[in-house]
Amino acid sequence: MLQAATMRLNQNTLLLGKKVVLVPYTPEHVPRYHEWMKSEELQRLTASEPLTLEQEYAMQRSWREDADKCTFIVLAAEKWQGQPGPSEENCMAGDVNLFLTDLGDPSLGEIEVMIAATERAQLQGPGLGHRGRPHDDGLRGVTKLGLTTFEAKIGQENEPSIRMFRRLHFEQVAVSSVFQEVTLRLTMSEPEQQWLLEQTSHVQEKPYRVGSSEPH
C-alpha cells in the first residue's frame, strides 16, 4: 500500500491545461457534483448509486483523505480564467479519479474519467482533440504517484469512453458478460511515459489555494 502522503500529492496541486484545469476535490465542489449524479444516465455509465447530499460530502472526504484514492475535479479553463473570476463550482465539468484496487500490487491503479453531459459544451472548441483533454492531463497528474500500470473498467455500451482510453494507448484485456464491462490497461513503459509527457507538455503545475478561481 502506498503511503497516504503519496496518494495525496495532489491535495495542494493545480494542473493548468489549454482547455481544462484540474484541482483537488473540495467541499466547494460537492453541491454541483451532487446535482450531476442525480442523472440516471450518469449513474448507469459510472455504475453509481444515488447518494444524499450528506453522503456526497462524506464521499468527498473519503476521496480527499483516504490513502488509496486520488481525485481531481475538472474545470473549464476558459471560464475559470475569465474576469471577474466565477466560483470553481460554476466552472466544473467533471472529474478524474484514481484508486488502488490490489493491495498486493501497489503499482496498479484504476482510473476513471467523467465529464457531465450538461457541461461538455464548456470543453468544446479548437484544440480539444489534440490538447487539453481531461484524460490526458489527468493521467499526467497521477503518474507522479509511482504507478506503472493503469486500468479502466468501462460499460460495454459506453463507446465514447472506450474510444477515449484507446486514444491513450490503453488496450482491452478482459470482458465481463456479468457486469457488461470491458477492462482496458496501459503499462507505462519508458516510451509510453515519454509519449504522455510530449502530449501534455503544455500542462503547468501550480500551487492550489482553496476557493481561488483566478490564475495564480
MDTraj code that builds the backbone (N, CA, C; nanometers):
import mdtraj as md
import numpy as np

residues = "MET LEU GLN ALA ALA THR MET ARG LEU ASN GLN ASN THR LEU LEU LEU GLY LYS LYS VAL VAL LEU VAL PRO TYR THR PRO GLU HIS VAL PRO ARG TYR HIS GLU TRP MET LYS SER GLU GLU LEU GLN ARG LEU THR ALA SER GLU PRO LEU THR LEU GLU GLN GLU TYR ALA MET GLN ARG SER TRP ARG GLU ASP ALA ASP LYS CYS THR PHE ILE VAL LEU ALA ALA GLU LYS TRP GLN GLY GLN PRO GLY PRO SER GLU GLU ASN CYS MET ALA GLY ASP VAL ASN LEU PHE LEU THR ASP LEU GLY ASP PRO SER LEU GLY GLU ILE GLU VAL MET ILE ALA ALA THR GLU ARG ALA GLN LEU GLN GLY PRO GLY LEU GLY HIS ARG GLY ARG PRO HIS ASP ASP GLY LEU ARG GLY VAL THR LYS LEU GLY LEU THR THR PHE GLU ALA LYS ILE GLY GLN GLU ASN GLU PRO SER ILE ARG MET PHE ARG ARG LEU HIS PHE GLU GLN VAL ALA VAL SER SER VAL PHE GLN GLU VAL THR LEU ARG LEU THR MET SER GLU PRO GLU GLN GLN TRP LEU LEU GLU GLN THR SER HIS VAL GLN GLU LYS PRO TYR ARG VAL GLY SER SER GLU PRO HIS".split()
xyz = np.array([
    [0.0844, -0.1195, 0.0000],
    [0.0000, 0.0000, 0.0000],
    [0.0878, 0.1244, 0.0000],
    [0.0562, 0.2184, -0.0874],
    [0.1291, 0.3434, -0.0871],
    [0.0950, 0.4228, 0.0386],
    [0.1870, 0.5047, 0.0820],
    [0.1612, 0.5885, 0.1972],
    [0.0578, 0.6950, 0.1629],
    [-0.0182, 0.7363, 0.2657],
    [-0.1227, 0.8356, 0.2439],
    [-0.0673, 0.9619, 0.1818],
    [0.0502, 1.0041, 0.2258],
    [0.1083, 1.1272, 0.1732],
    [0.1353, 1.1151, 0.0243],
    [0.1683, 0.9920, -0.0217],
    [0.1967, 0.9709, -0.1635],
    [0.0702, 0.9836, -0.2460],
    [-0.0383, 0.9198, -0.2025],
    [-0.1623, 0.9255, -0.2791],
    [-0.2264, 1.0633, -0.2724],
    [-0.1876, 1.1436, -0.1741],
    [-0.2478, 1.2765, -0.1612],
    [-0.1540, 1.3860, -0.2106],
    [-0.0649, 1.3514, -0.3016],
    [0.0268, 1.4511, -0.3554],
    [-0.0468, 1.5648, -0.4252],
    [-0.1711, 1.5396, -0.4675],
    [-0.2447, 1.6422, -0.5409],
    [-0.3206, 1.7381, -0.4501],
    [-0.3119, 1.7221, -0.3174],
    [-0.4002, 1.7985, -0.2295],
    [-0.3731, 1.9483, -0.2364],
    [-0.2533, 1.9888, -0.2785],
    [-0.2229, 2.1309, -0.2948],
    [-0.1736, 2.1605, -0.4368],
    [-0.2175, 2.0782, -0.5326],
    [-0.1678, 2.0900, -0.6694],
    [-0.2795, 2.1258, -0.7662],
    [-0.2522, 2.2206, -0.8531],
    [-0.3416, 2.2595, -0.9624],
    [-0.2694, 2.2347, -1.0931],
    [-0.3363, 2.1697, -1.1891],
    [-0.2785, 2.1448, -1.3209],
    [-0.3542, 2.2288, -1.4234],
    [-0.2827, 2.3196, -1.4886],
    [-0.3439, 2.4117, -1.5839],
    [-0.3121, 2.3683, -1.7265],
    [-0.4154, 2.3275, -1.8004],
    [-0.4000, 2.2896, -1.9400],
    [-0.4598, 2.3939, -2.0314],
    [-0.4671, 2.3604, -2.1603],
    [-0.5205, 2.4540, -2.2588],
    [-0.6715, 2.4703, -2.2444],
    [-0.7411, 2.3604, -2.2239],
    [-0.8867, 2.3630, -2.2171],
    [-0.9417, 2.3310, -2.0794],
    [-0.8619, 2.2632, -1.9980],
    [-0.9109, 2.2218, -1.8671],
    [-0.8129, 2.2593, -1.7574],
    [-0.8662, 2.2723, -1.6362],
    [-0.7883, 2.2913, -1.5145],
    [-0.8261, 2.1796, -1.4201],
    [-0.7279, 2.1129, -1.3621],
    [-0.7535, 2.0050, -1.2671],
    [-0.7179, 2.0535, -1.1272],
    [-0.8134, 2.0408, -1.0346],
    [-0.7918, 2.0862, -0.8972],
    [-0.8366, 1.9775, -0.8012],
    [-0.7882, 1.9789, -0.6768],
    [-0.8329, 1.8800, -0.5782],
    [-0.9825, 1.8940, -0.5519],
    [-1.0458, 1.7841, -0.5135],
    [-1.1886, 1.7804, -0.4835],
    [-1.2101, 1.8360, -0.3434],
    [-1.2815, 1.9474, -0.3320],
    [-1.3050, 2.0128, -0.2036],
    [-1.4551, 2.0202, -0.1752],
    [-1.4941, 2.0557, -0.0520],
    [-1.6378, 2.0692, -0.0214],
    [-1.7089, 2.1693, -0.1115],
    [-1.6378, 2.2697, -0.1631],
    [-1.6985, 2.3683, -0.2520],
    [-1.7590, 2.3032, -0.3766],
    [-1.7019, 2.1918, -0.4186],
    [-1.7445, 2.1270, -0.5416],
    [-1.8625, 2.0318, -0.5226],
    [-1.8930, 1.9955, -0.3985],
    [-1.9896, 1.8886, -0.3722],
    [-2.1308, 1.9187, -0.4237],
    [-2.1888, 2.0371, -0.3991],
    [-2.3267, 2.0591, -0.4443],
    [-2.3451, 2.0399, -0.5948],
    [-2.2530, 2.0914, -0.6752],
    [-2.2647, 2.0752, -0.8206],
    [-2.2485, 1.9286, -0.8594],
    [-2.1524, 1.8633, -0.7971],
    [-2.1297, 1.7212, -0.8254],
    [-2.2530, 1.6402, -0.7896],
    [-2.3147, 1.6727, -0.6771],
    [-2.4347, 1.6013, -0.6331],
    [-2.5474, 1.6173, -0.7350],
    [-2.5621, 1.7359, -0.7915],
    [-2.6646, 1.7585, -0.8928],
    [-2.6386, 1.6739, -1.0167],
    [-2.5130, 1.6657, -1.0582],
    [-2.4786, 1.5814, -1.1741],
    [-2.5223, 1.4376, -1.1509],
    [-2.4894, 1.3851, -1.0323],
    [-2.5080, 1.2432, -1.0078],
    [-2.6530, 1.2052, -0.9827],
    [-2.7440, 1.3004, -0.9920],
    [-2.8865, 1.2673, -0.9922],
    [-2.9291, 1.2135, -1.1286],
    [-2.8438, 1.2323, -1.2288],
    [-2.8736, 1.1865, -1.3642],
    [-2.8708, 1.0335, -1.3709],
    [-2.9793, 0.9734, -1.4173],
    [-2.9826, 0.8279, -1.4309],
    [-2.8811, 0.7804, -1.5339],
    [-2.8583, 0.8624, -1.6370],
    [-2.7592, 0.8242, -1.7384],
    [-2.6199, 0.8179, -1.6780],
    [-2.5823, 0.9186, -1.5994],
    [-2.4507, 0.9170, -1.5361],
    [-2.4394, 0.8033, -1.4354],
    [-2.5441, 0.7762, -1.3616],
    [-2.5419, 0.6641, -1.2678],
    [-2.5169, 0.5338, -1.3422],
    [-2.5817, 0.5192, -1.4579],
    [-2.5645, 0.3967, -1.5362],
    [-2.4236, 0.3872, -1.5929],
    [-2.3731, 0.4972, -1.6502],
    [-2.2421, 0.4947, -1.7144],
    [-2.1288, 0.4795, -1.6143],
    [-2.1487, 0.5277, -1.4926],
    [-2.0442, 0.5191, -1.3914],
    [-2.0700, 0.4094, -1.2883],
    [-2.1759, 0.3303, -1.3105],
    [-2.2123, 0.2224, -1.2180],
    [-2.2221, 0.2747, -1.0752],
    [-2.2905, 0.3892, -1.0596],
    [-2.3022, 0.4548, -0.9300],
    [-2.4450, 0.4478, -0.8770],
    [-2.4556, 0.4516, -0.7461],
    [-2.5855, 0.4588, -0.6805],
    [-2.6125, 0.6032, -0.6399],
    [-2.7392, 0.6474, -0.6436],
    [-2.7695, 0.7842, -0.5999],
    [-2.7400, 0.8013, -0.4513],
    [-2.6808, 0.9165, -0.4156],
    [-2.6459, 0.9461, -0.2776],
    [-2.7207, 1.0702, -0.2304],
    [-2.7399, 1.0797, -0.0998],
    [-2.7918, 1.2034, -0.0434],
    [-2.6785, 1.3059, -0.0437],
    [-2.7120, 1.4327, -0.0214],
    [-2.6087, 1.5357, -0.0175],
    [-2.5102, 1.5075, 0.0961],
    [-2.5606, 1.4623, 0.2098],
    [-2.4728, 1.4304, 0.3223],
    [-2.3768, 1.3172, 0.2866],
    [-2.4275, 1.2164, 0.2156],
    [-2.3419, 1.1062, 0.1729],
    [-2.2382, 1.1534, 0.0720],
    [-2.2760, 1.2506, -0.0120],
    [-2.1824, 1.3029, -0.1117],
    [-2.0681, 1.3774, -0.0422],
    [-2.0999, 1.4528, 0.0645],
    [-1.9930, 1.5191, 0.1406],
    [-1.9008, 1.4158, 0.2058],
    [-1.9581, 1.3075, 0.2555],
    [-1.8767, 1.2017, 0.3146],
    [-1.7880, 1.1368, 0.2086],
    [-1.8419, 1.1197, 0.0870],
    [-1.7629, 1.0631, -0.0214],
    [-1.6484, 1.1563, -0.0588],
    [-1.6757, 1.2877, -0.0593],
    [-1.5702, 1.3846, -0.0887],
    [-1.4565, 1.3723, 0.0128],
    [-1.4914, 1.3606, 0.1406],
    [-1.3880, 1.3459, 0.2431],
    [-1.3087, 1.2189, 0.2210],
    [-1.3768, 1.1135, 0.1780],
    [-1.3090, 0.9869, 0.1515],
    [-1.2077, 1.0029, 0.0387],
    [-1.2532, 1.0651, -0.0721],
    [-1.1617, 1.0847, -0.1853],
    [-1.0462, 1.1765, -0.1472],
    [-1.0703, 1.2679, -0.0579],
    [-0.9685, 1.3643, -0.0185],
    [-0.8677, 1.3052, 0.0794],
    [-0.9143, 1.2160, 0.1685],
    [-0.8327, 1.1743, 0.2816],
    [-0.7812, 1.0317, 0.2739],
    [-0.8515, 0.9422, 0.2048],
    [-0.8118, 0.8016, 0.2054],
    [-0.6782, 0.7804, 0.1349],
    [-0.6006, 0.6850, 0.1880],
    [-0.4670, 0.6601, 0.1355],
    [-0.4679, 0.5914, -0.0001],
    [-0.5820, 0.5291, -0.0379],
    [-0.5835, 0.4520, -0.1621],
    [-0.6601, 0.5233, -0.2744],
    [-0.6836, 0.6554, -0.2599],
    [-0.7602, 0.7284, -0.3604],
    [-0.6913, 0.8601, -0.3950],
    [-0.7137, 0.9052, -0.5171],
    [-0.6641, 1.0347, -0.5619],
    [-0.7640, 1.0874, -0.6641],
    [-0.8061, 1.2121, -0.6500],
    [-0.9066, 1.2637, -0.7419],
    [-0.8800, 1.4095, -0.7766],
    [-0.9158, 1.4465, -0.8994],
    [-0.9130, 1.5844, -0.9452],
    [-1.0519, 1.6211, -0.9967],
    [-1.0936, 1.7441, -0.9715],
    [-1.2117, 1.7995, -1.0353],
    [-1.1675, 1.8713, -1.1628],
    [-1.2412, 1.8496, -1.2710],
    [-1.2108, 1.9121, -1.3997],
    [-1.2880, 2.0437, -1.4102],
    [-1.2160, 2.1530, -1.4328],
    [-1.2771, 2.2833, -1.4561],
    [-1.2556, 2.3244, -1.6012],
    [-1.3505, 2.3982, -1.6576],
    [-1.3337, 2.4544, -1.7912],
    [-1.2387, 2.5741, -1.7807],
    [-1.1219, 2.5642, -1.8462],
    [-1.0163, 2.6635, -1.8280],
    [-1.0597, 2.8037, -1.8705],
    [-1.1281, 2.8135, -1.9855],
    [-1.1650, 2.9456, -2.0359],
    [-1.2563, 3.0179, -1.9376],
    [-1.3519, 2.9456, -1.8823],
    [-1.4434, 3.0062, -1.7869],
    [-1.3720, 3.0373, -1.6567],
    [-1.2854, 2.9480, -1.6120],
    [-1.2116, 2.9646, -1.4868],
    [-1.1207, 3.0864, -1.4919],
    [-1.0649, 3.1141, -1.6084],
    [-0.9720, 3.2252, -1.6226],
    [-1.0412, 3.3569, -1.6555],
    [-1.1737, 3.3540, -1.6725],
    [-1.2475, 3.4744, -1.7069],
    [-1.2463, 3.5773, -1.5947],
    [-1.2647, 3.6997, -1.6315],
    [-1.2709, 3.8085, -1.5344],
    [-1.4073, 3.8770, -1.5416],
    [-1.4730, 3.9058, -1.4296],
    [-1.4287, 3.8643, -1.2960],
    [-1.4432, 3.7146, -1.2768],
    [-1.3514, 3.6543, -1.2037],
    [-1.3484, 3.5097, -1.1914],
    [-1.4710, 3.4527, -1.1241],
    [-1.5380, 3.3557, -1.1865],
    [-1.6510, 3.2880, -1.1222],
    [-1.6009, 3.1876, -1.0195],
    [-1.6913, 3.1376, -0.9379],
    [-1.6523, 3.0355, -0.8415],
    [-1.6158, 2.9078, -0.9159],
    [-1.5354, 2.8248, -0.8506],
    [-1.4970, 2.6990, -0.9141],
    [-1.6193, 2.6125, -0.9415],
    [-1.7186, 2.6186, -0.8529],
    [-1.8380, 2.5365, -0.8721],
    [-1.9033, 2.5658, -1.0069],
    [-1.9020, 2.6906, -1.0490],
    [-1.9637, 2.7284, -1.1764],
    [-1.8794, 2.6901, -1.2970],
    [-1.7533, 2.6500, -1.2747],
    [-1.6631, 2.6125, -1.3840],
    [-1.6485, 2.4610, -1.3978],
    [-1.7107, 2.3858, -1.3080],
    [-1.6904, 2.2419, -1.3051],
    [-1.7434, 2.1733, -1.4306],
    [-1.6690, 2.0731, -1.4772],
    [-1.7110, 1.9973, -1.5948],
    [-1.7090, 1.8466, -1.5714],
    [-1.6329, 1.7990, -1.4732],
    [-1.6254, 1.6549, -1.4499],
    [-1.5202, 1.6224, -1.3457],
    [-1.4703, 1.4993, -1.3481],
    [-1.3655, 1.4600, -1.2547],
    [-1.2784, 1.3498, -1.3128],
    [-1.1605, 1.3355, -1.2525],
    [-1.0660, 1.2285, -1.2846],
    [-1.0316, 1.1601, -1.1533],
    [-1.0559, 1.0297, -1.1442],
    [-1.0319, 0.9546, -1.0212],
    [-0.9309, 0.8429, -1.0427],
    [-0.8513, 0.8192, -0.9406],
    [-0.7591, 0.7066, -0.9403],
    [-0.7682, 0.6386, -0.8051],
    [-0.7737, 0.5055, -0.8054],
    [-0.7720, 0.4357, -0.6776],
    [-0.7022, 0.3016, -0.6912],
    [-0.6421, 0.2575, -0.5804],
    [-0.5729, 0.1296, -0.5757],
    [-0.6749, 0.0188, -0.5567],
    [-0.6651, -0.0855, -0.6363],
    [-0.7617, -0.1943, -0.6298],
    [-0.6999, -0.3264, -0.5858],
    [-0.5673, -0.3343, -0.5824],
    [-0.4990, -0.4587, -0.5476],
    [-0.3969, -0.4277, -0.4385],
    [-0.4291, -0.4660, -0.3141],
    [-0.3394, -0.4370, -0.2024],
    [-0.2042, -0.5041, -0.2194],
    [-0.1998, -0.6106, -0.2982],
    [-0.0741, -0.6802, -0.3199],
    [0.0084, -0.6232, -0.4332],
    [-0.0470, -0.5268, -0.5059],
    [0.0252, -0.4690, -0.6192],
    [0.0097, -0.3173, -0.6165],
    [0.0953, -0.2464, -0.5434],
    [0.0845, -0.1007, -0.5316],
    [0.1228, -0.0262, -0.6585],
    [0.1656, -0.0987, -0.7629],
    [0.1992, -0.0332, -0.8894],
    [0.0790, -0.0224, -0.9824],
    [-0.0357, -0.0833, -0.9416],
    [-0.1553, -0.0877, -1.0257],
    [-0.2616, 0.0073, -0.9718],
    [-0.3137, 0.0909, -1.0602],
    [-0.4208, 0.1816, -1.0214],
    [-0.5322, 0.1795, -1.1240],
    [-0.6567, 0.1951, -1.0777],
    [-0.7711, 0.2041, -1.1680],
    [-0.8078, 0.3506, -1.1862],
    [-0.8267, 0.3922, -1.3094],
    [-0.8544, 0.5318, -1.3394],
    [-0.9936, 0.5466, -1.3987],
    [-1.0633, 0.6537, -1.3605],
    [-1.1957, 0.6854, -1.4121],
    [-1.1972, 0.8325, -1.4549],
    [-1.2644, 0.8601, -1.5649],
    [-1.2825, 0.9972, -1.6119],
    [-1.4304, 1.0174, -1.6384],
    [-1.4880, 1.1259, -1.5831],
    [-1.6289, 1.1548, -1.6051],
    [-1.6436, 1.3016, -1.6447],
    [-1.7093, 1.3261, -1.7585],
    [-1.7480, 1.4605, -1.7979],
    [-1.9009, 1.4625, -1.8037],
    [-1.9631, 1.5491, -1.7240],
    [-2.1083, 1.5556, -1.7193],
    [-2.1631, 1.6033, -1.8531],
    [-2.2704, 1.5390, -1.8991],
    [-2.3282, 1.5732, -2.0289],
    [-2.3659, 1.7203, -2.0360],
    [-2.4126, 1.7754, -1.9243],
    [-2.4564, 1.9154, -1.9229],
    [-2.3406, 2.0124, -1.9319],
    [-2.2169, 1.9640, -1.9126],
    [-2.1010, 2.0531, -1.9108],
    [-2.0105, 2.0351, -2.0329],
    [-2.0408, 1.9403, -2.1200],
    [-1.9492, 1.9112, -2.2304],
    [-1.9291, 2.0297, -2.3228],
    [-2.0327, 2.1130, -2.3383],
    [-2.0208, 2.2283, -2.4281],
    [-1.9107, 2.3230, -2.3818],
    [-1.8830, 2.3275, -2.2506],
    [-1.7786, 2.4158, -2.1989],
    [-1.6408, 2.3763, -2.2510],
    [-1.6256, 2.2490, -2.2873],
    [-1.4945, 2.1991, -2.3261],
    [-1.4787, 2.1870, -2.4765],
    [-1.5777, 2.2310, -2.5531],
    [-1.5699, 2.2214, -2.6973],
    [-1.4897, 2.3380, -2.7525],
    [-1.4351, 2.3170, -2.8715],
    [-1.3626, 2.4248, -2.9369],
    [-1.2347, 2.3752, -2.9984],
    [-1.1664, 2.4572, -3.0778],
    [-1.0433, 2.4170, -3.1449],
    [-0.9381, 2.3728, -3.0444],
    [-0.8729, 2.2638, -3.0752],
    [-0.7613, 2.2174, -2.9937],
    [-0.7962, 2.1094, -2.8949],
    [-0.9242, 2.0921, -2.8628],
    [-0.9580, 1.9931, -2.7614],
    [-0.9240, 1.8531, -2.8087],
    [-0.9296, 1.8304, -2.9389],
    [-0.8984, 1.6981, -2.9898],
    [-0.7518, 1.6627, -2.9796],
    [-0.6678, 1.7629, -2.9567],
    [-0.5242, 1.7372, -2.9532],
    [-0.4620, 1.7730, -2.8192],
    [-0.5127, 1.8796, -2.7575],
    [-0.4532, 1.9228, -2.6315],
    [-0.5620, 1.9584, -2.5313],
    [-0.5275, 1.9484, -2.4050],
    [-0.6184, 1.9942, -2.3017],
    [-0.7303, 1.8976, -2.2697],
    [-0.7195, 1.7717, -2.3134],
    [-0.8238, 1.6762, -2.2806],
    [-0.8056, 1.6324, -2.1364],
    [-0.9145, 1.6216, -2.0595],
    [-0.9006, 1.5914, -1.9172],
    [-0.8349, 1.4575, -1.8911],
    [-0.8548, 1.3574, -1.9788],
    [-0.7957, 1.2264, -1.9527],
    [-0.6448, 1.2305, -1.9729],
    [-0.5950, 1.3079, -2.0729],
    [-0.4508, 1.3239, -2.0917],
    [-0.3892, 1.3928, -1.9703],
    [-0.4453, 1.5089, -1.9351],
    [-0.3894, 1.5878, -1.8267],
    [-0.4023, 1.5147, -1.6939],
    [-0.5137, 1.4440, -1.6747],
    [-0.5333, 1.3700, -1.5510],
    [-0.4337, 1.2567, -1.5358],
    [-0.4049, 1.1877, -1.6444],
    [-0.3084, 1.0786, -1.6383],
    [-0.1697, 1.1327, -1.6068],
    [-0.1373, 1.2485, -1.6643],
    [-0.0095, 1.3108, -1.6299],
    [-0.0048, 1.3428, -1.4812],
    [-0.1187, 1.3890, -1.4276],
    [-0.1229, 1.4289, -1.2881],
    [-0.1013, 1.3147, -1.1914],
    [-0.1379, 1.1916, -1.2296],
    [-0.1250, 1.0794, -1.1363],
    [-0.0002, 0.9958, -1.1605],
    [0.0748, 1.0212, -1.2688],
    [0.1949, 0.9414, -1.2927],
    [0.3001, 0.9650, -1.1849],
    [0.2978, 1.0820, -1.1206],
    [0.3951, 1.1104, -1.0154],
    [0.3727, 1.0245, -0.8915],
    [0.2624, 0.9502, -0.8861],
    [0.2346, 0.8652, -0.7711],
    [0.3167, 0.7369, -0.7727],
    [0.3913, 0.7148, -0.8798],
    [0.4774, 0.5975, -0.8859],
    [0.4105, 0.4744, -0.9421],
    [0.2878, 0.4863, -0.9927],
    [0.2193, 0.3719, -1.0528],
    [0.2726, 0.3488, -1.1935],
    [0.2756, 0.2235, -1.2334],
    [0.3253, 0.1902, -1.3672],
    [0.2199, 0.1247, -1.4549],
    [0.1094, 0.0794, -1.3943],
    [0.0029, 0.0150, -1.4707],
    [-0.1311, 0.0780, -1.4337],
    [-0.2091, 0.1131, -1.5363],
    [-0.3395, 0.1744, -1.5150],
    [-0.4467, 0.0900, -1.5824],
    [-0.5597, 0.0734, -1.5138],
    [-0.6738, 0.0023, -1.5706],
    [-0.7967, 0.0915, -1.5701],
    [-0.8831, 0.0700, -1.6677],
    [-1.0115, 0.1399, -1.6735],
    [-1.1190, 0.0365, -1.7005],
    [-1.2210, 0.0329, -1.6167],
    [-1.3339, -0.0591, -1.6356],
    [-1.4525, 0.0235, -1.6861],
    [-1.5012, -0.0106, -1.8049],
    [-1.5993, 0.0738, -1.8736],
    [-1.7150, -0.0131, -1.9217],
    [-1.8375, 0.0369, -1.9058],
    [-1.9542, -0.0345, -1.9570],
    [-1.9430, -0.0570, -2.1067],
    [-1.9850, -0.1737, -2.1515],
    [-1.9693, -0.2087, -2.2925],
    [-2.0407, -0.1128, -2.3858],
    [-2.1490, -0.0496, -2.3369],
    [-2.2246, 0.0413, -2.4226],
    [-2.1653, 0.1820, -2.4250],
    [-2.0644, 0.2061, -2.3419],
    [-2.0058, 0.3404, -2.3313],
    [-1.8925, 0.3560, -2.4334],
    [-1.9296, 0.3586, -2.5606],
    [-1.8306, 0.3640, -2.6682],
    [-1.7435, 0.4896, -2.6631],
    [-1.7976, 0.6083, -2.6312],
    [-1.7100, 0.7270, -2.6257],
    [-1.5950, 0.7114, -2.5272],
    [-1.6230, 0.6544, -2.4085],
    [-1.5161, 0.6359, -2.3099],
    [-1.4155, 0.5312, -2.3558],
    [-1.4641, 0.4250, -2.4178],
    [-1.3727, 0.3218, -2.4678],
    [-1.2796, 0.3814, -2.5728],
    [-1.3347, 0.4603, -2.6646],
    [-1.2505, 0.5240, -2.7674],
    [-1.1513, 0.6211, -2.7039],
    [-1.1962, 0.6928, -2.6020],
    [-1.1094, 0.7887, -2.5351],
    [-0.9861, 0.7209, -2.4768],
    [-1.0069, 0.6089, -2.4065],
    [-0.8937, 0.5407, -2.3458],
    [-0.8070, 0.4713, -2.4509],
    [-0.8660, 0.4246, -2.5582],
    [-0.7854, 0.3651, -2.6654],
    [-0.6912, 0.4693, -2.7258],
    [-0.7373, 0.5954, -2.7349],
    [-0.6501, 0.7009, -2.7866],
    [-0.5313, 0.7252, -2.6944],
    [-0.5468, 0.6869, -2.5685],
    [-0.4372, 0.6991, -2.4729],
    [-0.3501, 0.5736, -2.4692],
    [-0.3677, 0.4866, -2.5672],
    [-0.2893, 0.3637, -2.5819],
    [-0.3292, 0.2532, -2.4846],
    [-0.4456, 0.2656, -2.4195],
    [-0.4964, 0.1545, -2.3390],
    [-0.5398, 0.0419, -2.4334],
    [-0.5181, -0.0821, -2.3915],
    [-0.5571, -0.1989, -2.4703],
    [-0.6557, -0.2831, -2.3904],
    [-0.7508, -0.3426, -2.4598],
    [-0.8504, -0.4265, -2.3934],
    [-0.7866, -0.5568, -2.3475],
    [-0.8096, -0.5910, -2.2195],
    [-0.7507, -0.7130, -2.1643],
    [-0.8553, -0.8093, -2.1105],
    [-0.9803, -0.7635, -2.0933],
    [-1.0836, -0.8524, -2.0396],
    [-1.2215, -0.7975, -2.0723],
    [-1.3194, -0.8914, -2.0767],
    [-1.4597, -0.8564, -2.0958],
    [-1.5408, -0.9338, -1.9927],
    [-1.6302, -0.8646, -1.9210],
    [-1.7164, -0.9301, -1.8225],
    [-1.8597, -0.9277, -1.8740],
    [-1.9122, -1.0460, -1.9058],
    [-2.0511, -1.0540, -1.9502],
    [-2.1468, -1.0334, -1.8327],
    [-2.1001, -1.0654, -1.7110],
    [-2.1831, -1.0489, -1.5923],
    [-2.2063, -0.9009, -1.5632],
    [-2.0972, -0.8234, -1.5640],
    [-2.1075, -0.6805, -1.5328],
    [-2.1221, -0.5943, -1.6580],
    [-2.1204, -0.6589, -1.7763],
    [-2.1355, -0.5861, -1.9024],
    [-2.0326, -0.4737, -1.9133],
    [-1.9047, -0.5089, -1.8876],
    [-1.7998, -0.4090, -1.8944],
    [-1.6733, -0.4670, -1.9548],
    [-1.5903, -0.3788, -2.0061],
    [-1.4604, -0.4187, -2.0587],
    [-1.3525, -0.3577, -1.9692],
    [-1.2392, -0.4240, -1.9611],
    [-1.1248, -0.3730, -1.8869],
    [-1.0148, -0.3383, -1.9850],
    [-0.9689, -0.2136, -1.9788],
    [-0.8591, -0.1660, -2.0629],
    [-0.7388, -0.1399, -1.9731],
    [-0.6190, -0.1636, -2.0277],
    [-0.4993, -0.1491, -1.9453],
    [-0.3893, -0.0770, -2.0220],
    [-0.3125, 0.0037, -1.9468],
    [-0.1954, 0.0720, -2.0007],
    [-0.0778, 0.0477, -1.9072],
    [0.0301, -0.0080, -1.9604],
    [0.1534, -0.0231, -1.8836],
    [0.2488, 0.0869, -1.9267],
    [0.2931, 0.1661, -1.8292],
    [0.3741, 0.2826, -1.8598],
    [0.5201, 0.2447, -1.8781],
    [0.5496, 0.1954, -1.9975],
    [0.6887, 0.1724, -2.0327],
    [0.7565, 0.3082, -2.0528],
    [0.8865, 0.3085, -2.0683],
    [0.9564, 0.4357, -2.0892],
    [0.9080, 0.5081, -2.2146],
    [0.8884, 0.4372, -2.3289],
    [0.8336, 0.5064, -2.4471],
    [0.6931, 0.5621, -2.4237],
    [0.6090, 0.4880, -2.3512],
    [0.4741, 0.5368, -2.3227],
    [0.4785, 0.6610, -2.2357],
    [0.5670, 0.6605, -2.1360],
    [0.5768, 0.7763, -2.0486],
    [0.6273, 0.8979, -2.1257],
    [0.7236, 0.8759, -2.2138],
    [0.7747, 0.9857, -2.2945],
    [0.6661, 1.0406, -2.3861],
    [0.5859, 0.9504, -2.4442],
    [0.4749, 0.9928, -2.5310],
    [0.3761, 1.0776, -2.4528],
    [0.3421, 1.0343, -2.3305],
    [0.2471, 1.1091, -2.2497],
    [0.3015, 1.2469, -2.2146],
    [0.4296, 1.2541, -2.1790],
    [0.4889, 1.3828, -2.1453],
    [0.4867, 1.4770, -2.2649],
    [0.5081, 1.4228, -2.3837],
    [0.5029, 1.5060, -2.5043],
    [0.3611, 1.5555, -2.5303],
    [0.2613, 1.4666, -2.5086],
    [0.1226, 1.5033, -2.5321],
    [0.0741, 1.6095, -2.4339],
    [0.1361, 1.6138, -2.3164],
    [0.0888, 1.7052, -2.2119],
    [0.1964, 1.8069, -2.1732],
    [0.2848, 1.8376, -2.2661],
    [0.3935, 1.9318, -2.2366],
    [0.3412, 2.0714, -2.2055],
    [0.2175, 2.0999, -2.2472],
    [0.1573, 2.2317, -2.2238],
    [0.1080, 2.2494, -2.0810],
    [0.0960, 2.1411, -2.0051],
    [0.0362, 2.1470, -1.8718],
    [0.1322, 2.2140, -1.7729],
    [0.0786, 2.3106, -1.6990],
    [0.1560, 2.3786, -1.5951],
    [0.1090, 2.3329, -1.4577],
    [0.2021, 2.3024, -1.3706],
    [0.1691, 2.2644, -1.2332],
    [0.1848, 2.3859, -1.1434],
    [0.0784, 2.4198, -1.0703],
    [0.0785, 2.5381, -0.9858],
    [0.0277, 2.5018, -0.8467],
    [0.0600, 2.5837, -0.7468],
    [0.0046, 2.5593, -0.6127],
    [-0.1444, 2.5894, -0.6124],
    [-0.2192, 2.5082, -0.5407],
    [-0.3641, 2.5258, -0.5338],
    [-0.4019, 2.5927, -0.4033],
    [-0.4896, 2.6907, -0.4136],
    [-0.5413, 2.7579, -0.2948],
    [-0.6925, 2.7417, -0.2946],
    [-0.7451, 2.6799, -0.1906],
    [-0.8877, 2.6500, -0.1822],
    [-0.9689, 2.7778, -0.1981],
    [-1.0699, 2.7708, -0.2866],
    [-1.1600, 2.8831, -0.3052],
    [-1.1106, 2.9850, -0.4051],
    [-0.9892, 2.9689, -0.4550],
    [-0.9372, 3.0643, -0.5527],
    [-0.9770, 3.0214, -0.6919],
    [-1.0380, 3.1085, -0.7679],
    [-1.0820, 3.0736, -0.9037],
    [-1.0148, 3.1626, -1.0057],
    [-0.9026, 3.2236, -0.9686],
    [-0.8275, 3.3049, -1.0618],
    [-0.6897, 3.2435, -1.0809],
    [-0.6271, 3.2639, -1.1977],
    [-0.4939, 3.2110, -1.2205],
    [-0.3961, 3.2693, -1.1174],
    [-0.3014, 3.1857, -1.0743],
    [-0.2008, 3.2347, -0.9806],
    [-0.0709, 3.1594, -1.0042],
])
top = md.Topology()
chain = top.add_chain()
for i, resn in enumerate(residues, 1):
    res = top.add_residue(resn, chain, resSeq=i)
    for name in ("N", "CA", "C"):
        top.add_atom(name, md.element.get_by_symbol(name[0]), res)
traj = md.Trajectory(xyz[None], top)
